[in-house]
């Protein structure tokens, strides 16, 4: 096999630091390069970038002296073990190392095969152009992600998966000092033709296009133009680091099928004699094979039952199917039972990861009802029961209506969870930004009158006190309420106003931006209260993919919390009279969307809710 010049990029994008790593460096690769890596680190600055770099460097060091045609799957496994060992040595801070990790996408090419392997949600594509100039995907790796597991289990549809709020949660990663190291999924092929291309990329790349668009880009451009077009797409659409390798094949793997066919067509004399002997002894051979198959089938059934008992439902399904095919027995009930347990387990683990322990407990219990021997389900069920017993019970709703005035700020005590309001003196300011990313509005002058705004985002305890339910994905009384639409927020406000006799509302976008900048006390910070997002915001780099208790970061100049990050917030205004505005960015977003000028989310219609969106209250002066 021969390759052309490979092309790559490895870009920070809109993030503060680059946690991706590639091997080799894009200016060090040529037509003789045999293996390529893309690693997407995680865990924030000095964690993710360390993990990805260590893995790339470890593979390079291990494979440096391996002859290309000596490479095989065993060599890869030993290289992977070496990389894990090197990663373990970086575990100087156990608390930090728990969050350190990286994905892995690996390609090795030699005269015998194309070897691909991956861990996590970085991808590798094998692309081929036909005689008509059309490009198709010969193979693409399957993401190790929660959403992909739900999709394969038919719990969600492909359309739901494309926009699922948990699509960035991965189920496998290379991390230091794991009790059980995550395995890579290998894929080996000898079907490699001249004109094929291999494309390795991080999720910051593939999220920017569909498979159909990728094929179109490859069909219409040469290799250098392909990588440049994809890079521009990432620059325009990605909020993440983005890295990729494009490896073109100029000469495929030579096939020996013609020689094999000739040998079969003209068998030597010895084979003819053996065929005569086989015909004479066919009856005895058939009887022997049937006995062997029956014994083998019994092994499949025993293995299926053993796998089911220990909760390995994929293994159980496979072996029940094998036994059914050999013995002819109807195993459909057992296969369905294993499949049901597997689907329920995926749901249960998802709820547990999201800290929805009541839902997780019920699903682990459903598994135990079908398989009381499942040790993992039993352990997780007991853990959920413990977690729920530690939860402080919610206090009942009360209906006191006293306002406490404190230095112009005040506390609304219509419910047992106080709603603290901050007095914002009015003033003139420059709103929007003509040249900034995500500015939403061009720079212009605005004047706002004095108003009050919530010191914190509305919490789940406050929502439950007036609405009697909790729609939030992440559960906790002092967490911001989310998964509430613009209409839901209006209903909450209407009930609050009926209870208090006041005129609460959502802040206008001008009020929101004036308050997030610090009003007349503004120091001109990039984020609400600081130039360092980690001081004031929960966002993609530090949130651990969840919301956090309101007020747990620093406040801005007016004493208001979480106007950057945690959850994005509905405003009263509508964008282009068709879509309600949200501001502030969330636990999921990059630091770009946290900026006081950014208007990164403006697409959800009024009936749409998301675990990235909540709200805070505003009110006119008293």
N, C-alpha and C positions, 0 to 999 in steps of 0.2 A: 504494500500500500504506500502511495505517495501523497503528500499534501502540498497545497499551495501556501502562500504567505498567510499566516493567521493574523486576525485583527482583534483589538480589545479596547475597552475603556474601563476605568475604575474611578468613579466620581463621587465626591462628597454630596453633591446636590444641594438641597436647602437645609441640610442638617449642619450642626456646628462642627462635628468631627466625622471622619470616615471610618466606619466599623467594618466595611467590606475589605477583603483581601483577595488578590488573584495570584496565580503562578502559571508561567513565569511573568515577570513584569512585561508590559506590552512591547517595550523596545528591545527585549532580550529574546523574543521568540522568532523563529524562522521556519523554513520548510523542513528542517531536520528535527524540530521539536516533537516529542512523542507523547507527552502528557500535559494536561491542563487542569487547573483547579479554579473554582470560584467559591469563596466562603463568605457568608453573611453573618457577622458577629452580632451578639446581643448582650445587653447588660450595661449599656451606657459607656461613657468615656473611661478609658483605661481598663475596661473589662472586655467589651465586645471586640475592640480592635486588637487587643492582646490575643484573645482566643482565636480569631480568624488568622492572624499572622503566624501564631505558633503552629497551627495545623498545616498551613501552607509550607512553612519552613521545614516542618518535620517530614512531610511527604517528600519534599525535594531532597532532603538529606538522606532519607532511607533509600530512595529509588535512584540516587545519583550513579551508583555503580552497578545497577541491574541492566543487563543487556536487553534491548527491546524484545527480542524473540524469546527470552527467558521469562518474561512477565506473564503471570496468570493470576487466577483468583486467589490462590494461596499467598502469593506475594503481596497482593493488595491487602489481604486480611492482616498480614504481619506489619505492613506499613501503617494500617489503621491503628493497630495496637500500639505501635511505637508513638504515633501522634497522640493517642489518649494518655500514654505514660508521660509524654512531655507536657501535656496540658495539666496533668495532676501536679507537676512540679511548680506550677504557677499559683497553686492554692495557698498563697501566703496569708490571705485574709478570708477565713471561712465564710463570714457573712457576705462578703462581696462575691466570693467565688460561686456561691449558690446561684447568682444571677448571671455569671459569666458563661458564655457558650457561643457556639457557631453552627451554622448549617455547613454542609459539604456537598459539592457537586464535582465529580471526578471523571475525566476521560483519558484513556490510554489507547494508543493506536500502534499496531505492529502488523507484520505480514500475515498473521494468523487470524486476527480478530480486532473488533472495536469493543473495548471494555468500558462500560459506564457504571457508575454507582452514585448514590446520593443519600443524604440524611437531611431531613427538614424540608423546607419549601422552596429552596433554590432549585432551578430546573435545568434539564438538558434535553434538547430537541435534536432529532435526526431528521433532516429535511432532504427531499429529493424532487428534482425537476424532470418532468416527462418530455416526450418528443414534441408535445404541443406547447411547451414552455410553462406548463402549469406546475405549481409546487404543492406537494402534499407532505404531511407529517408521517414518517415511517414509524417513529417511536417518540414518546414524550414521557418523562418520569412522572410518577404519581406523588403528589405532595403529601408529606407527613404532617397533616394539619387537622385540627378538630373539624373544620367545615368539610374537608374532603372525606373524613371518616363518616360524618353524618350523611353526606351525599352518596357514598358507596353503600351505606346501610339503608338507603331510600327513606331516610327520615326527613330530608329536605330535597327540594328540586334544584336543578342546575341554575334556574333563574334566582331562587332564594340564595343559593351559594354565592353567586356573583356579587351580591351586595350585603352579605351577612356581616353584622357588626363584629363577629368573632373570627373573621377570615384570616387574621394575622396570628392566631394562636397555633403554634406548632406542637406536634405530639412527639417529635424526636429531635434531638440536638446533641452535639458533642459538648459535654460539660466535664469539668474536673471532678474526680473522686466520686463517681456514681457507684452505687451498690451494684447496679446492672447497667453496663454500657450499652448505649443504643447501637443497633446493628445498621449497616448500610444495606440498601436494596441494590444488588448488582443486576446488570443487564448486558448480555454478551451476544454479539451478532457477527456472522461472517458475510452477511448480505450488505456489503459496502461497494458502491459503484462510483465510477468517475463522475464528477459533478455533484455528488452528495455534499451536504454541509452539516457540521455539528455546531450547535449553538448552546453555550452554557451561560446561565444568567441568574442573578439574584432576584428576589421578589419585587424589588424596586424597579426592575425592568419589565418583567412579564405582566405586571399589573397595568401597564400603560397600553396594552393592545390585546386584541383577541387572537386566537389561533389563525383565523381567516386573514386578519390584517397582516400578521407575520408572514404568512405564505405569499401574500400579494407583494409585500416589500421585497422578499427574496426573489420572487419571479421577475420583478421589474428593474432590478439593480445589479451592478457588479459587487464584488465582495467589499471593497472599500466604501462604496456608496451605501451598502446595506448597513454596515456598522455605524456610519454617520447619520443615516436617517433615524435609526433606532435611538441613537444618543440624543438627537434633537427632540424626539418624542418624550424621552425621559426628562430632559431639561424643562420641557413645557408642562408635563403632567405628573411627575413623581414628586412625592414629599419625602422620599427616603434616599439613602445612598443608592447608587445604581452601578452595577458592574457586569461585564459580559466578555465572553470569548466567542469568536466566529472562526471555525476551522474548516476550510474548503478541502475537498478530496479531489486530486487530479488523476489518480490511478487507483482503482478498486482492488479488492482482494481477489487473487487469481483462483479460479475454481478448478477442481480436479474431477468434476462430474463426468466429463467426456471420457476420461480414462476409466472411471468406475463403470460407466455404461458399456464400454468395449469389453471389459472383463466379464461382465454378466452375460453379454450377448455371445461370447465365445469362451465358455467355461473349459478349463483343462480336463483331460481324460480322468484324472483322479476324482474330480467332483462328480462326473457322470456315474462312476462306480458307487460313490457314496449315496447318490440319489436312488440307485437301484436297491441298495441295502435298506434305505429309509422306507421305500414302498413296501418291501417284504415285511417289515416290522412295524407297520403303521398302527395296527390294532394295539399292540403292547405299549407303544409310545403314547398313544391317545389316552389309554387308561392311566398311565403313569402321570401324564400332565394334568388330568382331571383331579387326581388325588392331591397333587401338589397345589393346584389352584384352590381346592377346598381348604387345605391346611392354611394356605396364605390368606384366604378370605376370613377364616376364623381369627387370624391375627389382626386383620383390619377391624373386625367387630370389637375385639377385646381392646384394641387401641382407641377406638372411637369412644367406648364407654369410659375408659380411663381418662381420656382428654376431657370428656364432659364433666366427670366428677371433680376434676381439679380446676374447672372453669375455663379451659382452653377450647372455646366454642368453634373457632375456625378449624382447628385440628379435628374436632369431633365431626363437623359437617363433612370435611374431606373424606374421612375414613368411613362414615356411614354411606356416603355416595359410592365409594369403592366397593364396599361389601354388597350394596344393593346391585351394583353392576355385575358382580361376579356370581352371587348366589341367586339373584332374582327375587329376593325377599323385598317386601314393601317397607322401606325405612322412611317414608315420607313424614310420618309423625315425629320420629326422632330428629330428622333433619330440620323440620319446622321448629321444634322445641329448641334446638341449638341456635337456630337463626334468630328466634325471638329473644333468647337470652343475650345474644351478641348485640342486637339492636338496642335492647334495654340497657345493657352495660355501657354502651357509647353515650346514651342520653344521661345515665346516672353520673358518669365521670364528668360530663360537661357541666351538669348542675353543681357537682361538688367543686369543680374548679372555679365556678362562678360564685361559690359560697351560698348557693341556694340549697341549704342542707335539708330542709323539709322535703323538697321535691326529690333530691338525691336519695334520701332515706327511703321514700316510698318505692322508688325504682329498684334500689338494691333489695328491698323486701320482696318485690315481685320476682326477682331472679331467684332468691332463696326459696320462694314458694314452688318454683319449678325444679330447683337443684339445691337442696339443703346442704350439700357437701361443698359448695363453692367457697373456698377459703378466703378469696379476695373480697367477694361480695359480703361475706360475714364480717370481715375486718372493717370494711368501709361502712356497713350498716351500723356497727357499734360506734364507729367514729362520729357518724352523723348524729346519733342519739346523744353522745357526749357533748357535741357542739351545740345542739339545740337546748340541752339542759343548762348550759352555761349562759344562754341568752337572757338578758334582763327583760321581764315582761313589760309590755307597753301599758303605760298609765291610761286610765279612762279619760275620755273627753270631759272638759269642764267648760262652763260658759260664763266666766268672769269677764267684764268689759271695762277695765281700768287702764288708762294711759299714764305712763310715768314719764314726765319730761325731765331730761338730763342734759343740760348745756345744749339746748336746741335739738339734740337727738332725742328719740323717744322709743319706748318699748310697747308694742301692741301685745296685750295679754288676754286676748280673746280665747286662747287655748292654752293648754298646759305647757306647750312648747312656745316660749316667747319669740316674737318676731321683732328683731331690733332694726330700727330705721335710722339712717344717717342723714343729717341735714346738709344739703349741698347748695351753698349760695350760688346764684346764677352768675352769668358772665358771657363774654364773647370769646370765641376761639376759632382756630383753623381746623375744620373737620375734613377728614379724608386725605388722600395723597394721590397726586396725579401719576407719579412714577413708581410708587411702591407696589410690590407683589401683593395681591389680595387686598388692595386698598378699598375696592368696592366703589367708592365715590371719588371723583376728582377733588382736589383741594379747593375749598371754598369757605367763606366766613359764615359762622352760625352764632346765634345768641340764644341762650336758654335762660328761663326764669328760675327762681329758687324752687327746689323740689326736694323730696325725700326719696331715698333709695335703700333697699335692703342691705344691711351690713354683711349678710351671708346669702348664699343661694338658698332657696326654699328646700327644707330638709324633708326626709321621708316621714319623720314624726309629725311635722306640721301638716304635711299632706294627709296623713292618715287621720289626724284629729278632725279635719273638716270634711274629708271625702269618704272616710270609713274603709279605705282599701289602700293597697300599695302596689302600683304597677311596675316598680323598679326592677331592673335586671340584677343590679348589685344591691343586696339587702343590708340595711343597717339604719337605725333611727337617725343617726347624726350624719349620714351620707346624703348628698344632694338627691332629690327625687329626679328620676329620668324616665325615659320611655313615656313621656307625656307630650302630646301634640300641642300646637298653638291653641286649638279649640279646647283641649283639656285644661290648659292654663287659664283660659278665659272663664271656664266653668268654676274652677277653684276660686278665682277672684270674685266672681258673682256671689258665691256662697259666703266668702269672707266679708264682702261689703254688706250683705244682708244681715250678717251677724253683728257687725261693728257699726254700721251706719256711716261708714267712711267711703272714700272714692279711691280705693286701691286700683292699680292697673299695671300693665307692663311698662317699662321705661321706653320712651321713644329712642330711636337709634342715636339721635343727637345727644339726648340726656345720658345714654349709656356711654358714648365715647367721651363726653365731657367728664363724667365721673371716673371712668377707667384711667384717664390721663391725670387724675388728681385735682380736677377743677381749677380753682384760682390758686391752689397750692402746688400746682404741677412743677415737677423738676425735669420734665422732658424725657422721662425714661422710655426705653423701647417696649418694655412690658409693664403691666400695671403694678408699679411700685418698685421696680428694679430694672437694671440692665442685664441681670443674670436670671434667666427663667427658672432655674432651680430654687431661687430664693422665694418665689411668689407663686409658682404654678406646678400642678400635677399634669404631666403631658407624656407623650410617647416615650421619651427617654428615661423617665423615672417613676412612672405610675404602676408598673407591673400589670398593665392591662386591666386596671380597675379604677373606680372612683375612690376618693378618700374623704374622711370627715371634713366638713366645712370648717374653715378657719385654721387648718393645721399648717398652712404656710404663712409667710409674712403678709401684712396688709399694705395698701398703697397710702398715698399722702393724706387721703381723707379717712383712713381707718376702715376701708372696705376690703374684704377678702375674696379671693378666687375669681377676680374678674378676668384673669388670664388662666385658662386651663380648668381642670376638674370636669365640669360640663360646659359646653357651649350654651348660650342663653338666648331665649326668644326675646325679640323686641316687639314693640307695638306696630312698627312700620312694616310695610310690604314692599318688596323689591320689584320695581317695574309694575306695580299694582297687581302682581300675580302670585308672588311668593313671599311669605313672611320672612323677615330677616333674623338670622342668629349671629351672635358675635362672641368672641373670646377664646375659641378653640376648646379642646377637651382633652381628657386623659389619653386619647388615641392619637392626637395630632402632633405634627412636628412643631418646633418653636416658631416657625414662620406664622402659623395661624394664631399664635398667642399674642402677637404684637398689637399694640393699642390701635393701630391703623388697619389691621387685617379684617377682612370680611370673607373668611374662607368657606363658610357654609351658607349658601343662600338658595339651595335647591329644594328642600323638603316642603311639600304643600301642607296646608294647615291641618290636614287629618293625619299626617305622618308622625310617628314617634320614633325615637331612637335612644339607645342607652348612652349616647354621646350628648344629648340635649336635655337641659332643664330650664330653670328660669329664676329670676329674683323679682321682688316687688318694687313698685314705685308708687308715689303718692304726691298730690300737690301739697303746698304749704298748709300748715294748720291755721 
